[in-house]
Amino acid sequence: PELQFPERLNCAAELLDRHVAEGRGERLCLQAQGMRWTYADLQAQANRIANVLTAQMGLVPGNRVLLCAPNNPMMVASWFAVVKAGGIAVAAMPLLRAKELGTIIEIAQVSHALCDAALQAEVQATQAANPRLQAVRYFNGSGLPAAQALEPLMAQASPHFDTVQTAATDTCLLGFTSGTTGVPKATMHFHRDVMAVCACWPRHVLRAAPDDVFIGSPPLAFTFGLGGQVLFPMAIGASMALLEKAGPAQLVDGIAQFGATVVFTAPTSYRVMAQQGERLRQTRLRKCVSAGEALNASTRALWKEATGIEIIDGIGSTEMLHIFISHREDEARPGATGRAVPGYHAKVVDDQGQEVPAGTVGKLAVQGPTGCRYLNDSRQTQYVHAGWNLTGDAYVMDADGYFHYQARTDDMIISSGYNIAAPEVEDALLAHAAVAECAVIGLPDSERGQIVKAFVVLRPGFVADADMAKTLQDFVKSTVAPYKYPRAVEFVAQLPRTATGKLQRFRLHSPA
Ligand code: 3UK
């Protein structure tokens, strides 16, 4: 991949201004409920906001700006405005409460905020408690006091703005780790990093075209969502369709309504959407990307059967900015995440950091044009060792360089001396028709050290009783080594997940 960048680089100029300058300003860039913006429209909106930020709100390059909104056009325009002005975008999950927003503001030293009026109460409570936050404006509101609304200022601002000539190594975004445990960490990413991820996975693995329409469910505050729904379509002059609410049902509706061709979502969402396979077959959908959690072989098969489409799996992380191991749809291997994305190197290492032979379980280590840089956080040395990023995942590489996910390193269960990967047992359970969702953990046990325990959400119409537990236990024994079967089974109505849809196994260890 082309990974040489000039010393002066602003990724907003590359992703947005370039299209207008090169005559593609009238191309469709963005759709949402009742809205269509061309590249020129998005540029004019971003420029107006950039003028408001710099001339009215006192923003100077290097300032951190909190962006807080559901996935909508003003959120995207605000992101580009901040980056064009040389600021640093700090996007927050739309459902965060004042206390969590306060933590982000402290860690990231946020001075400005642009937020959706729908989240005003929470942001106002945050501002009252955080004097660091000097200037806040709300968009998409009606009846806001004049001193708070963004749009009246935009209406008076110029649609022209000279994008700040930042250095390629200036930070343009701070991404917060979704954190299944502990205090959140801010990861710093440069203008160069944004262009690097656009040059690697999308070009070599996804291979979308300018007339593709991208859609997805992850919030734009999650770098999976920002890349898949905004950066990657714009890097090739394609378009995005934004959904403020993107549960499986809304996502299917959105795919149909906007003629989306490329979708980004998580494995659980594919499992539910598969029930609408017939309807999806009538749409233009052609490329389906899964990330955030391991994609089970059964989910891959379910989706293929329902829609005829092979899912493109990929593992990425907030620390690495986007996907670094993946496969093209025609090179998928059930149960494997894929191979190192061109531009990246990956290997499996032991506790001493030595590479282990193919077929051996160890820790995943990756290296490439992007990598972990925590902002003021001593946990940096847990992620980066000798130039390699340790993601915290246990993997096996096969003889062909395909990487097979095992578990988060802390989700490996050791029972009577056997190593058991929680996701492998989950995969076995999910293959049973009665199982909608499940989560497996290691329960402390005086005799065996740990025992395998499964939390199971049943599909409608199945009865949660001792017979069902026995049926599922026997089913697992019949498909994987019997010592891996769940000795304890508990039926639950739902599983604990993060805002990014990740299973929080730790919350099952100690139910709140
Ligand atoms: C897990 C996967 C197996 C894995 C992300 C794509 O998920 C993203 O970032 P996070 O920082 O979490 C990173 C961790 O999530 N994971 C992600 N994808 C997969 N495990 N198979 C997968 N395909 O434990 C990883 O270390 O929230 C994903 C792009 C950008 C992202 N930020």
Residues whose N, C-alpha, C, O or C-beta is under 5 A from the ligand:
A	BS01	3UK	S178 T223 F224 S290 A291 G292 E293 A294 L295 D313 G314 I315 G316 S317 T318 E319 L321 H322 I323 T391 D393 Y405
